């Protein structure tokens, strides 16, 4: 159910956790939410508008882009 009040709609947060096989190619984009990817060997392509990107234990190529967030490699 979507709130009727516009102020309440702006305060809604959604979080996803997606599990994939280790050899999966991962492509993710977010406007303002953080992205974390660990433990895949496929290529990784990540983009955020204004949030952090964290990656670790990767076996393939990695491309990251963020408008104003930190990038952490673990």
N, C-alpha and C positions, 0 to 999 in steps of 0.2 A: 504494500500500500504506500503510495507516494503522499507525503504530507501536503496539505493545501496551502499552508503558510509559506511564502517564499523564503523567509528567514530560516525556517526549519529545513527547507530543501537544501539550502547552502551548507548546512551543518551535517549533512549525511556523509558518512564515510563507508567505503566498501574495501574489504581486504580479501585477496584471493591467494591461495596456496595451490600451485599446480605441480604435480609430480609427473615426470616423463622418463622414458628409458634413457640411460646414460648417453647413447649415441644420437640423441635428438638435436636438431638445429633449433635454437631458441631465438625468436624475434619478439620483442616486447616494446610497447610505447605507452607512456603515461603523461598526462598533462601536469599533474601536481602530486603524484604518489611515488614513493620510493620503489625501486626495483632491486631485488636480490636474486642472484643466480649462483648456484653451487653444484659441483659434481657432474657436469655434463662434458662430453668429449666432442660434440658437434659444434659448429660455428655459433657464435653468440652475437647478436646485434641488438643493442639496447638504447632507448632514448627517453629522456624525461624533459619536461619543460622547466620545472622548478623544484626538483627533488633529487635525493641522493641515489646513486647506483653503487651497489656492492657486488663484487664477483669473487669467486674463489674456487679452487680445485677444478680448473677448466683444462680441457685437452685440445681444444680447437682454436681457431681464430676468434678474436674478440674485437668488436667495435662498440664504443660507447659515446654518447653525446648527451650533454645536459645543459640547459640554459643557465641555471644558477645553482645547481646542487653539487655536492661533493662526490668524488669518485674514490672508492676504496677498493684496493686489491688485497685479498687475504691469501 
